[in-house]
């Protein structure tokens, strides 16, 4: 129950005037009331200041503060522990002057995954040129003109079909003459650009003319010509072991020996139908 100042002064007067105290007091009721008034004001000021600080703490820290009510006037103010908690929370939550709030963490962006091309679009390497339907042939070397000329009829003054007597009359006696079976073999030195071995029979005459030196044909085939050159010059050629047989007339053909790389290494002239060796 709250009492006014007048009631308090009157109660104090009655108390000091009571004879039962039997004590003389130098204090007067006005002095006591004035002191009580000052203490109450200080209490109210402290309560007001504490309430404002608690309100700031509550707003800054977002904490729920339980208040303690004063028994005398029912004023509410936070306890010391609660003020300490609120101040600590406020110091953490509120940035100081001149400072900026920490940036909000943004979600980590997941890098775009590269879309794999379909298997059909994956290349195994540089584009390949389209395949030609025709068989690829080695490059041609060109016509060979080095050496003596070996024609489809003969070499120098020697001719296919000459008998032994005709050959010796034209080129001189055959050297190293040798007879094996029906075939006669020998070398002619005269009437030919280079020494030449021949094979002949009594019935067909000379059937093989094989120059020992470098020769070439009228079509430009000679030592160094490629297989492509040979096939281009003589489309009817056939392969016989390590040589191409290229018919050049009704009765004669070139026999062109080739190395492992397909290049020509020697040429001789032979009758198409004959049974002697190519010595």
Backbone as a ProteinNet text record, in pm:
[ID]
protein_1_A
[PRIMARY]
XXXXXXXXXXXXXXXXXXXXXXXXXXXXXXXXXXXXXXXXXXXXXXXXXXXXXXXXXXXXXXXXXXXXXXXXXXXXXXXXXXXXXXXXXXXXXXXXXXXXXXXXXXXXXXXXXXXXXXXXXXXXXXXXXXXXXXXXXXXXXXXXXXXXXXXXXXXXXXXXXXXXXXXXXXXXXXXXXXXXXXXXXXXXXXXXXXXXXXXXXXXXXXXXXXXXXXXXXXXXXXXXXXXXXXXXXXXXXXXXXXXXXXXXXXXXXXXXXXXXXXXXXXXXXXXXXXXXXXX
[TERTIARY]
85.8	0	88.8	72.1	153.3	98.3	188.3	149.6	204.1	129.6	175.4	277.2	345.6	446.7	385	266.4	199.5	170.4	123.8	95.5	222.6	332.1	458.6	503.6	494.2	534.4	450.3	319.6	231	263.1	290.8	323.2	452.7	548.2	673.7	656.1	571.9	545.9	485.2	386.9	322.1	421	514	609.5	705.3	756.7	851.4	785.1	653.6	581.7	536.1	550.4	503.5	590.7	530.4	603.9	675.2	632.8	692	836.6	870.2	1009.1	1102.5	1053	1129.1	1269.6	1288	1419.9	1406.9	1487.9	1484.2	1561.4	1503.2	1569.1	1586.7	1701.2	1728.7	1679.5	1633.2	1582.9	1440.9	1412.1	1273	1214.1	1085.8	1020.1	1050.9	1068.8	1091.6	1225.1	1327.6	1459.1	1454.7	1383.6	1374.6	1300.8	1191.1	1112.5	1193.6	1268.3	1349.7	1454.1	1517.6	1615.8	1553.5	1435.3	1367.2	1329.3	1292.4	1254.1	1375.1	1491.4	1611	1647.5	1639.6	1670.4	1574.7	1443	1346	1375.4	1414.9	1444.2	1565.3	1669.6	1785.8	1748.3	1659.5	1616.8	1540.8	1451.4	1373.6	1465.5	1567.2	1660.2	1739.3	1785.6	1858.2	1769.2	1643	1550.3	1525.9	1508.7	1483.5	1603.8	1723.9	1845.1	1865.5	1844.5	1858.9	1757.4	1634.5	1530.7	1565.1	1621.3	1660.2	1774.3	1874.7	1985.3	1936.2	1842.7	1787.9	1713	1640.3	1565.6	1660.7	1774.9	1873.4	1932.3	1964.6	2021	1922.9	1797.2	1694.4	1677.2	1678.2	1660.1	1782.1	1904	2025	2052	2036.8	2072.4	1958.6	1834.4	1721.4	1699.9	1738.5	1723.3	1596.3	1539.5	1422.3	1470.1	1439.7	1488	1372.8	1399.5	1300.6	1327.6	1228.9	1243	1211.5	1271.7	1249.2	1172.4	1063.6	976.4	1016.5	1025.1	1053.5	931.8	953.2	840.5	774	851.7	794.1	704	755	675.6	644.8	681.1	646.8	724.3	831.1	909.3	987.8	1003	1073.5	1207.1	1312.6	1443.4	1518.1	1605.5	1677.4	1782	1816.9	1920.4	2057.8	2159.6	2296.7	2346.8	2317.3	2363.1	2302.2	2171.5	2105.3	2163.4	2199.2	2260.9	2395.1	2472.9	2603.4	2587	2488.1	2463.5	2419.4	2329.9	2280.7	2390.5	2480.3	2589.9	2684.4	2713.7	2803	2741.9	2612.9	2545.1	2543.2	2520.6	2515.2	2650.1	2760.4	2893.7	2927.5	2872.2	2898.7	2809.9	2684.3	2587.6	2596.6	2628.3	2626.4	2765.2	2785.2	2916.2	2949.9	3077.7	3121.5	3112.7	3133.9	3126.4	3229.2	3186.3	3276	3299.7	3247.7	3267.2	3142.7	3159.8	3047.3	3013.1	2889.3	2843.4	2910	2940.1	3004.3	2914.3	2971.8	2887.5	2821.4	2700.1	2626.3	2689.6	2703.8	2767	2675	2732.4	2654.1	2675.3	2577.9	2592.9	2699.8	2776.6	2884	2823.8	2868.3	2816.1	2886	2809.2	2863.6	2898.8	3024.3	3060.2	2979.9	2946.5	2867.3	2945.2	2882.9	2947.5	2940.3	3053.9	3057.4	2980.7	2897.2	2818.2	2902.6	2916.1	2996.5	2924.2	2997.8	2932.2	2893.8	2794.4	2755.2	2868.7	2872	2983.1	3005.8	2897.4	2912.8	2988	2991.4	3057	3202.7	3247.3	3385.6	3475.7	3578.1	3669.1	3789.9	3834.7	3952.7	4080.7	4071	4189.6	4152.3	4248.8	4219.5	4135.9	4051.7	3966.3	4048.6	4002.3	4073.1	4017.4	4107.3	4059.2	3975.6	3875.3	3791.3	3872.7	3837.9	3908.9	3870.7	3971.5	3946	3909.3	3811.8	3769	3878.2	3959.6	4066.2	4188.6	4263.6	4384.7	4488.6	4552.9	4653.3	4783.1	4837.4	4959.9	5076.6	5198.3	5316.4	5338.3	5398	5420.9	5517.6	5496.4	5582.7	5709.5	5819.2	5947.2	5967.9	5903	5926	6006.9	6026.2	6097.2	6247.1	6305.4	6449.2	6510	6614.9	6679.5	6828.6	6874.3	7016.9	7047.5	7171.1	7211.5	7174.3	7204.9	7176	7029.4	6984.2	6842.8	6824.2	6727	6690.1	6548.8	6536.7	6405.2	6337	6213.2	6137.2	6192.8	6277.9	6333.1	6470.8	6551.7	6687.2	6769.6	6904.4	6997.8	7116.2	7138.8	7242.2	7203.6	7300.6	7271.7	7221.8	7220.2	7165.6	7014.3	6952.9	6808.2	6761	6642.6	6582	6557.3	6578.6	6551.2	6672.8	6783.9	6903.8	6959.5	7007.6	7073.3	7212.5	7276.8	7410.2	7507.6	7499.5	7589.5	7561.9	7436.9	7402.4	7451.7	7439.2	7484.2	7635.4	7712.2	7856.6	7900.8	7825.2	7859.1	7837.2	7742.9	7712.4	7798.9	7812.8	7880.4	8013.6	8053.2	8177.3	8150.5	8255.6	8238.7	8189.7	8102.7	8052.4	8160	8182.3	8281.7	8216.4	8299.4	8252.9	8130.2	8140.9	8025	8009.5	7883.8	7852.6	7718.6	7718.3	7593.6	7539.5	7412.2	7345	7209.9	7202.6	7080.3	7061.1	6947.6	6918	6957.8	7007.8	7037.3	7188.4	7227	7365.3	7374.9	7480.9	7497	7633.5	7639	7767.2	7753.1	7870.4	7873.2	7913	7840.9	7875.8	7938.4	8054.2	8121.8	8103.8	8087.6	8078.6	7935.3	7915.8	7785.6	7681.9	7725.4	7633.5	7699.5	7619.5	7677.7	7760.2	7719.3	7791.3	7791.9	7885.2	7884.4	7748.2	7711.4	7575.2	7578.1	7508.3	7495.1	7371.3	7383.2	7270	7243.5	7119.6	7079.4	7012	7040.4	6981.9	6962.4	6876	6851.7	6867.3	6885.1	6899.5	6772.5	6658.4	6533	6484.1	6504.9	6446.7	6548.9	6678.9	6779.3	6794.7	6830.5	6846.4	6710.7	6702.5	6576.5	6589.5	6714.3	6735.3	6850.6	6831.5	6936.6	6942.4	7056.6	7068	7191.2	7176.1	7290.9	7346.2	7479.5	7543.4	7544.1	7527.1	7530.8	7390.5	7387.1	7260.2	7191	7060.7	6980.6	6846.8	6777.3	6639.3	6556.3	6427.2	6335.1	6282.5	6223.9	6166.2	6056.7	5993.2	5885.4	5939.3	6073.2	6132.6	6146.7	6145.8	6164.6	6310.4	6372.3	6511.6	6541.4	6669.3	6709	6659.6	6588.8	6533.2	6385	6328	6184.2	6106.8	5992.7	5911.6	5810.9	5748.8	5644.7	5532.3	5500.8	5395.1	5435.5	5564.5	5612.3	5597.6	5635	5629.6	5486.1	5394.6	5254.6	5191	5234.1	5179	5227.8	5355.6	5410.1	5363.8	5345.4	5306.1	5189.1	5069.2	4952.9	4932.6	4981.2	4960.9	5067.2	5148.4	5258.1	5206.1	5283.8	5251.5	5376.8	5353.6	5465.7	5507.1	5638.4	5692.7	5812.4	5789	5895.2	5934.7	6060.2	6110.6	6118.2	6041.1	6046.8	5907.7	5891.7	5769.2	5794.7	5702.8	5710.2	5614.5	5672	5591	5596.5	5489.5	5487.8	5492.7	5577.1	5586.8	5562.2	5546.2	5509.4	5447.5	5415.7	5352.7	5449.8	5582.3	5679.1	5780.5	5782	5885.3	5825.2	5907.3	5865.1	5988.6	5970.3	6075.1	6058.2	6173.9	6170.8	6246.1	6168.1	6221.6	6237.7	6360.9	6386.8	6372.7	6311.7	6289.5	6348.2	6389.6	6441.8	6324.9	6359.4	6255.7	6164.6	6219.5	6137	6057.4	6066.4	5986.8	6052.8	6174.3	6241.8	6315.9	6322.3	6385.6	6537.4	6596.6	6742.4	6805.3	6728.3	6782.2	6671.5	6705.3	6607.4	6675.5	6604	6649.6	6532.4	6568.8	6467.1	6461.6	6339.3	6322.3	6207.6	6221.5	6108.7	6000.4	5874	5765.4	5768.3	5785	5788.2	5932.4	5995.4	6132.5	6156.3	6261.4	6286.4	6427.8	6507.7	6643	6645.8	6758.9	6774	6808.3	6777.3	6810.7	6944.2	7054.6	7186.7	7245.6
-118.4	0	122.5	214.1	332.8	442.5	517.3	627.9	756.9	864.1	993.8	1049.1	1157.8	1218.8	1277.3	1330.8	1389	1282.2	1166.9	1057.4	1011.7	1007.5	965.5	1064	1193.8	1295.4	1287.4	1267.4	1260.1	1138.3	1026.1	904.4	922.6	990.5	1015.1	1108.1	1212	1301.9	1226.3	1141.5	1065.2	972	913.5	820.8	890.9	1007.4	1078.7	1144.4	1169	1230.6	1129.5	1006.2	902.6	905.1	914.1	921.1	791.3	684.3	554.5	546	627.9	623.2	678.3	780.9	843.2	878.3	911.4	948.3	1078.6	1170.2	1297.1	1289.6	1326.8	1314.7	1450.7	1470.9	1597.3	1595	1481.1	1469.3	1517.2	1584.6	1626.8	1550.9	1540.8	1462.2	1515.6	1645.8	1701.4	1653.7	1646.2	1600.6	1455.6	1373.9	1231.4	1213.6	1286.2	1271.4	1316.8	1428.6	1476.9	1374.3	1309.6	1206.6	1087.5	1048.6	936.8	971.3	1099.6	1142.4	1133.3	1177.5	1170.9	1026.6	936.8	796.4	737	773.9	721.2	771	895.5	949.3	879.9	858.7	788.7	648.5	582.5	448.7	451.9	548.7	558.4	587.1	676.6	707	582.4	504.2	381.3	282.9	275.3	182	224.8	355.7	404.3	378	406.7	384.3	237.3	151.9	7.7	-42.9	10.3	-33.8	3.3	127.2	167.7	80.3	50.9	-35.8	-174.3	-225.3	-358.4	-358.8	-246.6	-240.1	-241.5	-167.8	-166.7	-304.2	-370.4	-505.1	-601.1	-589.1	-678.4	-655.9	-529.4	-502.3	-547.1	-524.3	-560.3	-707.1	-773.5	-915.1	-1007.4	-958.1	-1045.7	-1148.6	-1119.1	-1216.5	-1187.8	-1288.1	-1275.5	-1263.5	-1152.8	-1123.9	-1134.9	-1212.1	-1221.9	-1111.5	-1045	-929.1	-968.7	-893.4	-911	-789	-807.9	-697.9	-653.8	-523.9	-467.2	-479.1	-518.4	-538	-407.7	-295.5	-170.1	-106.4	-87	-13.5	-95.1	-219.5	-306	-275.5	-196.3	-166.2	-289.2	-309.9	-426.9	-385.4	-461.5	-435.9	-568.7	-582.2	-708.1	-727.6	-852.9	-885.3	-859.3	-857.9	-831.2	-935.9	-1065.8	-1172.2	-1156.9	-1116.8	-1100.4	-983.1	-873.3	-760.2	-800.9	-881.9	-926.1	-1010.2	-1100.9	-1184.3	-1098.7	-1002.7	-917.2	-832.2	-776.8	-694.1	-775.3	-899	-983.8	-1014.5	-1045.2	-1074.7	-952.2	-832.9	-711	-680.3	-703.8	-675.4	-766.4	-885.6	-977.3	-947.6	-920.9	-906.4	-772.2	-660.8	-527.3	-489.6	-453.5	-408.4	-274	-248.4	-123.1	-12.3	111.5	227.1	214.6	250.5	249.7	113.8	7.9	-127.6	-169.8	-258.8	-307.5	-447.9	-479.4	-612.8	-717.5	-831	-937.3	-977.9	-999.6	-1036.7	-1170.9	-1176.4	-1303.1	-1404.7	-1524.1	-1629.5	-1666.8	-1664.1	-1698.7	-1844.5	-1906.6	-2048.7	-2067.4	-2173.8	-2203.5	-2249.9	-2181.1	-2216.6	-2340.4	-2432	-2555.6	-2530.9	-2551.4	-2527.3	-2615.2	-2553.1	-2627.4	-2746.8	-2857.6	-2978.9	-2980	-3011.5	-3016.5	-3137.4	-3107.6	-3216.2	-3293.7	-3421	-3505	-3522.1	-3507.5	-3528.4	-3672.9	-3695.9	-3834.6	-3911.3	-4043.5	-4123	-4102.7	-4075.9	-4061.5	-3935.8	-3833.2	-3707.6	-3706	-3808.1	-3811.1	-3851.7	-3769.1	-3795.4	-3872.1	-3971.5	-4049.7	-3985.4	-3870.9	-3806.1	-3713.7	-3666.5	-3578	-3649.4	-3574.4	-3637.9	-3708	-3824.3	-3903.4	-3872.4	-3865.8	-3839.4	-3956.3	-3926.5	-4035.2	-4133.5	-4257.9	-4362.5	-4360.5	-4374.7	-4378.2	-4519.6	-4527.5	-4659.7	-4727.1	-4645.1	-4701.5	-4727.8	-4830	-4864.5	-4755.1	-4715.6	-4610.6	-4669.8	-4603.2	-4651.2	-4565	-4622.4	-4543	-4433.7	-4323.5	-4215.2	-4259.6	-4207.7	-4243.3	-4158.6	-4213.9	-4144.5	-4064.9	-4103.7	-4038.4	-4128.6	-4083.6	-4166.1	-4166.9	-4288.7	-4306.5	-4308	-4225.1	-4216.6	-4248	-4286.2	-4314.9	-4455.1	-4474.1	-4603.4	-4620.4	-4741	-4770.8	-4808.2	-4797	-4824.4	-4971.2	-5032.8	-5172.3	-5170.6	-5208.7	-5201.9	-5338.3	-5340.9	-5465.7	-5563.3	-5513.7	-5600.1	-5652.6	-5575.2	-5622	-5512.8	-5534.8	-5443.6	-5421.7	-5295.9	-5267.2	-5330	-5413.3	-5479.6	-5621.7	-5668.7	-5801.9	-5794.6	-5901.1	-5906.3	-6042.9	-6041.1	-6168.5	-6250.6	-6382	-6470.1	-6495	-6418.1	-6442.3	-6580.7	-6646.2	-6775.2	-6750.1	-6856.5	-6841.9	-6784.4	-6833.9	-6784.9	-6637.2	-6597.5	-6455.2	-6367.5	-6415	-6336.4	-6318.2	-6425.2	-6413.3	-6328.9	-6333.3	-6250.3	-6103.5	-6074.7	-5935.1	-5885.5	-5962.7	-5915.1	-5984.2	-6077.3	-6148.3	-6277.5	-6360.8	-6491.4	-6472.8	-6559.7	-6556	-6607.8	-6537	-6579	-6665.4	-6748.8	-6837.3	-6915.4	-6966.6	-7040.1	-7169.8	-7203.8	-7325.1	-7376.8	-7510.8	-7574.1	-7657.9	-7632.3	-7710.4	-7753.2	-7880.4	-7929.7	-7875.1	-7815	-7758.1	-7610.8	-7554.8	-7411.4	-7387.7	-7281.7	-7237.7	-7100.5	-7086.1	-6961.1	-6901.6	-6768.7	-6701.9	-6550.8	-6480.3	-6334.4	-6271.9	-6158	-6083	-5952.5	-5918.1	-5792.4	-5686.8	-5729.6	-5635	-5608.6	-5494.1	-5454	-5429.4	-5417.1	-5385.5	-5278.9	-5189.7	-5081.7	-5134.7	-5242.6	-5300.2	-5450.8	-5520.5	-5667.9	-5723.6	-5824.5	-5876	-6027.7	-6091.6	-6237.4	-6270.9	-6385.5	-6427.4	-6575.6	-6613.9	-6754.9	-6780.6	-6896.8	-6927.6	-7077.5	-7114.7	-7255.4	-7269.6	-7393.8	-7417.1	-7385.4	-7406.2	-7382	-7239.4	-7169.3	-7034.1	-6922.9	-6960.9	-6854.8	-6788.7	-6660.7	-6589	-6572.1	-6619.4	-6606	-6512.9	-6483.7	-6394.1	-6300.4	-6169.2	-6067.9	-5997.2	-6012.8	-5962.7	-5873.6	-5740.2	-5648.1	-5647.1	-5635.3	-5631.2	-5490.8	-5388.4	-5250.9	-5193.7	-5064.4	-4994.2	-4965.7	-4999	-4974.3	-4914.3	-4867.7	-4820	-4854.8	-4855.2	-4889.5	-4760.3	-4770.2	-4651.3	-4586.5	-4662.1	-4607	-4541.3	-4536.6	-4467	-4551.4	-4684.6	-4772.2	-4814.9	-4800.9	-4837.7	-4861.6	-4871.1	-4893.7	-4777.1	-4810.5	-4708.5	-4684.5	-4734.8	-4717.2	-4792.9	-4740.9	-4803.3	-4900.7	-4977.5	-5069.5	-4991.6	-4874.1	-4792.7	-4749.5	-4716.2	-4678.5	-4794.7	-4913	-5030.7	-5061	-5059.7	-5091.2	-4983.4	-4857	-4750.7	-4762.2	-4799.7	-4811	-4938.1	-5047.3	-5175.8	-5232.6	-5191.5	-5233.9	-5385.8	-5456.9	-5600.8	-5680.6	-5614.6	-5684.5	-5782.3	-5891.6	-5990.3	-6014.4	-6049.2	-6070.9	-6218.2	-6240.7	-6376	-6380	-6425.9	-6425.5	-6283.6	-6249.2	-6115.4	-6027.2	-6058.7	-5981	-5961.4	-5850.9	-5825.2	-5863.7	-5938.8	-5974.7	-5883.9	-5795.4	-5695.5	-5721.6	-5779.9	-5804.1	-5671.9	-5664.7	-5541	-5565.9	-5692.8	-5725.2	-5864.4	-5912.6	-6044.2	-6155.7	-6129.1	-6235.1	-6202	-6079.9	-6041.4	-5974	-5974.2	-5912.4	-5867.9	-5764.2	-5722.6	-5799.9	-5843.8	-5904.2	-5808.4	-5742.9	-5634.9	-5686.6	-5705.7	-5751.8	-5633.7	-5660.8	-5554.9	-5598	-5499.1	-5525.2	-5539.4	-5555.9	-5573.1	-5450.5	-5330.4	-5209.4	-5182.9	-5274.1	-5260.6	-5179.9	-5132.6	-5053.6	-5145.6	-5106	-5188.3	-5188.2	-5305.6	-5317.9	-5375.8	-5423.7	-5479.1	-5513	-5507.1	-5535.6	-5621.6	-5723	-5801.4	-5819.6	-5862.5	-5886.4	-6035.3	-6089.1	-6232.5	-6259.7	-6375	-6420.5	-6470.9	-6455.7	-6496.6	-6648.7	-6721	-6866.5	-6915.4	-6947.6	-6998.6	-7075.1	-7164.2	-7254	-7242.7	-7144.9	-7130.1	-7045.7	-7055.6	-6984	-6835.7	-6753.2	-6610.5	-6588.3	-6621.1	-6610.8	-6472.5
0	0	0	-96.3	-108.4	-19.4	46.8	135.4	78.3	95.7	49.2	145	103.5	188	315.2	301.7	418.7	522.8	475.8	568.9	638.6	563.4	623.5	729.7	700.7	800	926.3	905.3	1022.1	1105.9	1045.4	1121	1199.2	1135.1	1204.6	1323.4	1309.2	1421.5	1537.9	1504.3	1609.8	1678.1	1596	1652.8	1748.6	1707.7	1794	1913.9	1900.9	2014.7	2116.5	2088.9	2182	2306.8	2419	2545.7	2579	2520.2	2552.6	2506.2	2403.9	2358.5	2465.7	2536.1	2645.1	2603.9	2475.1	2422	2348	2379.7	2308.2	2180.9	2074.6	1942.6	1883.9	1826.6	1757.1	1613.7	1569.6	1433.3	1426.8	1324.2	1305	1188.5	1183.3	1076.2	938.7	918	785.1	728.2	819.9	773.3	730.2	809.9	774.9	644.2	625.9	500.9	381.8	398.6	286.1	246.5	347.2	313.6	246.8	294.4	228.7	87.2	66.6	-68.9	-162.2	-111.5	-197.4	-231.1	-133.1	-160.7	-261.7	-249.3	-345.9	-486.1	-499.4	-631.5	-693.7	-606.2	-658.2	-704.6	-622.7	-661.4	-793.1	-806.9	-931.7	-1050.7	-1026.8	-1135.3	-1176.9	-1076.5	-1108.5	-1180.2	-1132.8	-1198.9	-1343.6	-1363	-1499.6	-1591.2	-1538.9	-1619.3	-1649.9	-1547.3	-1568.9	-1668.4	-1660.5	-1756.4	-1898.1	-1918	-2053.6	-2106.3	-2020	-2064.5	-2099	-2016.7	-2046.4	-2176.8	-2204.7	-2331.6	-2449.8	-2439.3	-2548.4	-2568.8	-2456.2	-2465.8	-2528.1	-2487.6	-2540.9	-2689.9	-2734.3	-2876.1	-2955.9	-2903.6	-2979.4	-2978.6	-2868	-2861.9	-2888.7	-2886.9	-2914.8	-2807.3	-2684.3	-2577	-2499.5	-2441.9	-2354.6	-2211.5	-2151.6	-2017.5	-1918	-1817.2	-1709.3	-1607.9	-1570.7	-1481.6	-1338.9	-1253.9	-1109.9	-1058.9	-999.1	-952.8	-812.3	-795.5	-665	-574.8	-457.3	-367	-328.8	-326.5	-280	-382.7	-509.6	-607.3	-731.7	-734.8	-848.9	-973.9	-969.1	-1088	-1131.2	-1261.6	-1315	-1370.5	-1340.6	-1398.6	-1408.3	-1506.3	-1525.8	-1420.5	-1395.4	-1298.6	-1357.9	-1267	-1313.7	-1408.6	-1385.3	-1476	-1612.7	-1612.3	-1741.4	-1817.7	-1744.7	-1811.7	-1872.9	-1796.3	-1848.5	-1974.1	-1973.9	-2092.8	-2208.7	-2180.7	-2289.1	-2346.6	-2259.5	-2309.8	-2396	-2350.6	-2431.3	-2565.1	-2565.4	-2692.7	-2780.7	-2716.9	-2796.5	-2857.6	-2781.2	-2835.6	-2951.4	-2953.3	-3064.6	-3182.9	-3157	-3265.1	-3331.9	-3255.7	-3311.1	-3359	-3485.3	-3532.1	-3474.8	-3451.5	-3396.2	-3497.9	-3452.1	-3542.4	-3653.3	-3774	-3889.6	-3949	-3888.2	-3941.6	-4014.2	-4106.1	-4185.1	-4141.9	-4158.4	-4119.4	-4206.6	-4149.4	-4231.1	-4344.1	-4461.9	-4576.7	-4555.8	-4602.3	-4592.3	-4684.1	-4632.7	-4713.2	-4826.2	-4944.8	-5063.1	-5096.2	-5150.4	-5184.4	-5289.2	-5272.9	-5367	-5498.9	-5602.9	-5733.7	-5784.8	-5826.9	-5882.9	-6028.5	-6066.3	-6206.3	-6299.7	-6411.4	-6509.4	-6559.5	-6553.7	-6603.9	-6755.5	-6814.3	-6959.8	-7010.3	-7103.4	-7160.5	-7258.7	-7234.9	-7323.8	-7456.4	-7567.4	-7696	-7715.1	-7793.5	-7818.1	-7881.4	-7859.6	-7912.8	-8061.3	-8135.5	-8279.9	-8316.3	-8220.3	-8251.8	-8210.5	-8138.9	-8091.6	-8207.8	-8229.5	-8340.5	-8291.5	-8365.5	-8331	-8380.7	-8447.4	-8499.6	-8613.4	-8688.7	-8800.6	-8905.7	-8976.6	-9077.5	-9183.8	-9219.7	-9320.2	-9458.1	-9558.5	-9693.6	-9744.1	-9827.8	-9879.2	-9961.9	-9942.4	-10015	-10162.7	-10246.2	-10389.3	-10429.6	-10520.7	-10568.4	-10651	-10718	-10800.8	-10715.4	-10748.6	-10674.6	-10692.7	-10582.2	-10589.6	-10643	-10744.1	-10806.8	-10763	-10754.5	-10720.3	-10824.1	-10784.6	-10880.8	-10989.8	-11107.4	-11220.5	-11216.9	-11271	-11271.1	-11398.7	-11501.5	-11630.3	-11722.4	-11843.2	-11942.6	-11916.5	-11933.5	-11919.3	-12059.7	-12077.9	-12209.8	-12203.5	-12084.8	-12071.4	-12126.2	-12175.3	-12229	-12375.1	-12429.3	-12569.4	-12586.7	-12713.4	-12741.3	-12778.4	-12705.1	-12731.8	-12787.7	-12915.8	-12978.5	-12974.1	-13024.1	-13026.7	-13131.3	-13226	-13330.4	-13295.5	-13225.8	-13193.8	-13129.6	-13129.7	-13062.7	-13155	-13186.7	-13285.4	-13419.2	-13474.2	-13599.9	-13582.3	-13457.1	-13430.2	-13429.7	-13485	-13489.8	-13440.8	-13380.3	-13342.2	-13469.8	-13460.3	-13573.9	-13663.2	-13645.3	-13724.2	-13693.6	-13798.2	-13774.8	-13718.9	-13679.8	-13621.5	-13724.4	-13849.4	-13954.7	-13984.3	-13986.1	-14010.3	-13896	-13773.6	-13658.5	-13662.3	-13697	-13701.6	-13820.8	-13927	-14042.5	-14011.8	-13924.9	-13889.7	-13774.5	-13669.7	-13546.9	-13523.7	-13608.4	-13586.9	-13512.6	-13503.1	-13435.7	-13290.8	-13248.6	-13109.3	-13016.9	-12907.8	-12810	-12702.4	-12644.5	-12535.3	-12579.9	-12702.6	-12753	-12678.2	-12645.4	-12570.6	-12617.7	-12637.7	-12681.3	-12567.7	-12530.5	-12425.5	-12480.5	-12514.4	-12573.2	-12710.9	-12736.1	-12867.4	-12875.2	-12764	-12757.4	-12763.7	-12832.6	-12840	-12773.8	-12691.5	-12616.6	-12650.6	-12659.8	-12687	-12670.2	-12692.9	-12677.4	-12811.1	-12840.6	-12961.9	-12920.5	-12986.3	-12953.4	-13061	-13182.2	-13291.4	-13332.4	-13394.5	-13448.1	-13339.9	-13213.7	-13100.9	-13014.2	-12951	-12866.3	-12750	-12687.8	-12573.1	-12591.3	-12526.2	-12535.5	-12501.2	-12579.9	-12564.9	-12574.2	-12481.1	-12487	-12568.7	-12642.9	-12724.4	-12701.8	-12727.5	-12726	-12860.8	-12917.5	-13049.5	-13064.6	-13158.1	-13190.9	-13341.9	-13384	-13528.1	-13603.4	-13540	-13611.2	-13601.3	-13487.5	-13467.9	-13479.3	-13482.9	-13490.3	-13353.3	-13352.7	-13224.2	-13158.1	-13032.9	-12956.8	-12835.8	-12790.4	-12675	-12705.5	-12683.5	-12692.9	-12557.4	-12488.8	-12350.7	-12337.8	-12359	-12346.5	-12204.8	-12191	-12059.7	-12000	-12082.4	-12032.2	-12012.2	-11983.2	-11957.7	-12089.9	-12094.3	-12213.9	-12174.1	-12277.1	-12255	-12376.8	-12363.2	-12472.1	-12536.3	-12653.7	-12718.3	-12634.1	-12549.7	-12463.3	-12336.5	-12321.7	-12207.5	-12082.2	-12098.5	-11982.9	-11979.5	-11859.8	-11842.8	-11696	-11665.9	-11527.3	-11440.5	-11332.6	-11242.7	-11261.9	-11373.7	-11394.3	-11286.6	-11249.3	-11145.4	-11206	-11121.1	-11168.4	-11234.8	-11179.2	-11240.2	-11380.2	-11398.3	-11531.5	-11629.1	-11583.1	-11669.3	-11710.6	-11613.2	-11643.5	-11729.5	-11710	-11793.6	-11937.5	-11955.7	-12091.9	-12161.6	-12081.4	-12140.3	-12057.7	-12087.1	-12007.1	-12005.9	-12107.8	-12113.5	-12041	-11957.7	-11890.1	-11786.9	-11768.9	-11665.3	-11581.3	-11454.7	-11363	-11370.4	-11389.3	-11393	-11297.9	-11177	-11077.2	-11040.3	-11064.6	-11033.1	-11157.4	-11259.9	-11384.3	-11441.2	-11514.1	-11589.9	-11735.6	-11792.7	-11934.5	-12008.2	-12096.7	-12166.1	-12316.3	-12374.1	-12519.1	-12596.7	-12699	-12777.9	-12927.8	-12964.6	-13103.3	-13102.9	-13222.2	-13228.8	-13193.3	-13206.8	-13182.9	-13076	-13019.6	-12923.8	-12799.9	-12694.2	-12567.7	-12490.7	-12408	-12315.4	-12185.4	-12134.6	-12000.6	-11907.9	-11816.9	-11732.9	-11590.3	-11548.3	-11411.3	-11315	-11195.6	-11095.9	-10962.4	-10884.1	-10749.7	-10651.5	-10523.5	-10421.7	-10410.2	-10439.2	-10429.2	-10556	-10655.2	-10776.7	-10886.5	-10866.6	-10969.9	-11066.8	-11194.3	-11298.3	-11283.2	-11299.8	-11287.9	-11415.4	-11509.3	-11633.9	-11732.1	-11864	-11969	-12076.3	-12122.4	-12237.3	-12333.9	-12458	-12560.9	-12588.7	-12596.2	-12615.9	-12711.9	-12778.3	-12858.6	-12764.6	-12802.4	-12712.8	-12695.3	-12805.9	-12796	-12812.4	-12701.9	-12704.3	-12575.7	-12579.5	-12464.7	-12411.5	-12462	-12412.8	-12283.1	-12213.6	-12087.8	-12113.8	-12010.1	-12019.3	-11947.9	-12023.2	-11960	-11981.7
[MASK]
+++++++++++++++++++++++++++++++++++++++++++++++++++++++++++++++++++++++++++++++++++++++++++++++++++++++++++++++++++++++++++++++++++++++++++++++++++++++++++++++++++++++++++++++++++++++++++++++++++++++++++++++++++++++++++++++++++++++++++++++++++++++++++++++++++++++++++++++++++++++

